[in-house]
Amino acid sequence: LILQSPIAQDNLWALSKIDQSKPLDRQVRQSLILLVMHEEFFVAYSAIAAVSKVHLESGEFQWQLINTYPDVQNRLKKEVLKKLKVAPFISPKVTEKTRGMLADLNGVELGYMLELYNEHGIKDMETVASIASLMKGENSFVSRKAFDFLTGIEQLDEDIANDLKRYADQLQDQESR
């Protein structure tokens, strides 16, 4: 109930009392997720910080956390992704959700997302294809991040391997000018 208080100090006190070693019950999870989207930066930041690796053992909680991503303050988007990096695994639903977000991310956000993928070894064909499609965009920072990520993957289908080669050739042409 204190997590649901309209007073920021109450929220902060309650967040400091969350047990990091035990899974969260449904009501606390819901309150915590609402605080992640709080308008006051320090409350939202503290809510993200209160999430532990144990809490992230729940695929459902991971799903709830990634669903806050579009609504959290821009300065906290990185913190949400950093928190998911420490999860013991990434739920397939979260992978699917993030894959659908890739085209809307700026270069910095994409970098954090790709770090998340690297940390958890997310290299399924659908995700790799979504990342490969970013190389065809107009934002050179985004396309370069996608290229760099894909060059670290050993087994790619032929189309993506050809896209990589074309992109590498374009980079070489630009550098030689």
N, C-alpha and C positions, 0 to 999 in steps of 0.2 A: 504493500500500500504506500510505503514511503517513496518507492520508485515512481509512483504515479502522482506525487505531490506537485503542485504548481510552483513550488519554491525550489530554486536551483540548489541551495545549500542542503535541503533535504535529499534531493536526488544524489548529490555528491556524497553525502554521508552514507546513504544506502548502497551506492556503488562500491564504496570502500569496504563494505561488509559482505559482499558477495563471495561465497566460498569458491576459490579457484580450483579446488581439488574434487569437487562433486558436480555431476551434471545438474543443469538448471531445470526446475520444473516449468511447466508450460506458461504459467502466469508470470513468472519472473522473466522468462525468455521474451514474452510479448512486451513487457514493460521495458526491458533492456533495448529491444529493437526500436521502440518508440523514442527512447532517449538518444539512440544513435542519430536520429533525424532531428534532434532538438535544435531550436533556433540559436540557443546560446552555445557558442563554440566550445567552451571548456566542459560543459555538461556532455555534449556529443562526443568530444574527444575522450573524456573519462569513461563514457559508456563503452566505447570501442576498446579502450585499454582494459576494461574489466572482463573482457572476454578472454577465456583461457583455452589452452589446447584441449583440455578435458571437455569444455563446453562445445568445442568444435568437432567432437567425436560424433555429434548428431548431424546427420545429413540434412535433416529438417531445419536445424538451426543455421547451418551453412546457407541453405536456400533462403531463409529469412534475411540473413545478413547481406547476401549479394543482391537481394531485391531492394535493399535500401540505397544501393549505389547511385542510381539516377537522382535520388532525392537528398543525399547528404551534401553538406557544404563542400565546395570544390576543394578546399584545403584538407578535407578528410577522406576524399576518395582513395588516396594513396594508403591511408591508414586502414581502410577496410580491406584492401588487397593485401597489405602486409600482414594483417591478422589472418587472412585465409592461407597465407603462405605457411604459417606454423601449424595448420590443421594436420592431423595424422593422415588424412586422405582428402580428396576432393570428390564430392558427390557427383555422379553423372548428370544430375539435373543442374548442378552449378556449372559444370563444363558446358552443357548445352546452352544455358542462359548466357554465359560469358561469350560464347562463340557468336551468339546473336548480337552482342553489344560491340563487337570489334570494329565494325565499320563506322560507328559513331564516336569512337575514342580519338582524342588528340594524341599526338606523338608521345608525350610524357605518360599519359594514362596507358597507352598501348605498351610502353616499355614496362610498366609495373605489371600489366596483365601477362605479358610474355615471361616476366620473371616468375610469376605464379605458375605458369605452365611448365617452365623449366624445373622449378622446385618439385613439382608433383609428377613430372614425366608425362605431361599431357601432350600426346603426339598422335592422337587418333586421326584417321584420314579426313573426317569431316572438319575437324578443327584446323588441320594443316591446310586443307583446301580453302577455308575461310581466311586464314592468314595469307596464303598465296594470292588471293584476290586483292589484298591490300597493296601488293606491289604494282598494280595497274592504276592506282589512284594518282591524283595530281599532287598530293602532299609528299614531297620527296623525303621528309623526315620520317613519316609513317611508312612509306614504301621501303626505305632503307632498314628500318627496324624489322619489318617483316622479312626482308631478304636475309638480314643477319641471323634471325631466329631459324629460318629454314635451312641455312647453310650448315647448321649444327645437327640436322637430322639425316641419318644415314640412308634410310629406306624411304624414297619418295616415288610416287607414281610417275610415269613417263611425262605426262603433261606438265606437272609441277616442276620436274627436273628441267624440262625445256624452258619453262618460264624463268627459272633461276638462271639458266645459261644466258637467255636473252637479256635479263636484267644486268647480269655481270658484264656482258658485252657493252651495254649502254653505259654502265659506270666507267668502263675502260675507255670508251669513246669520249666521254666527258672529261676524263682526266688527261687525255692526250691533247685536248684542245687548248 
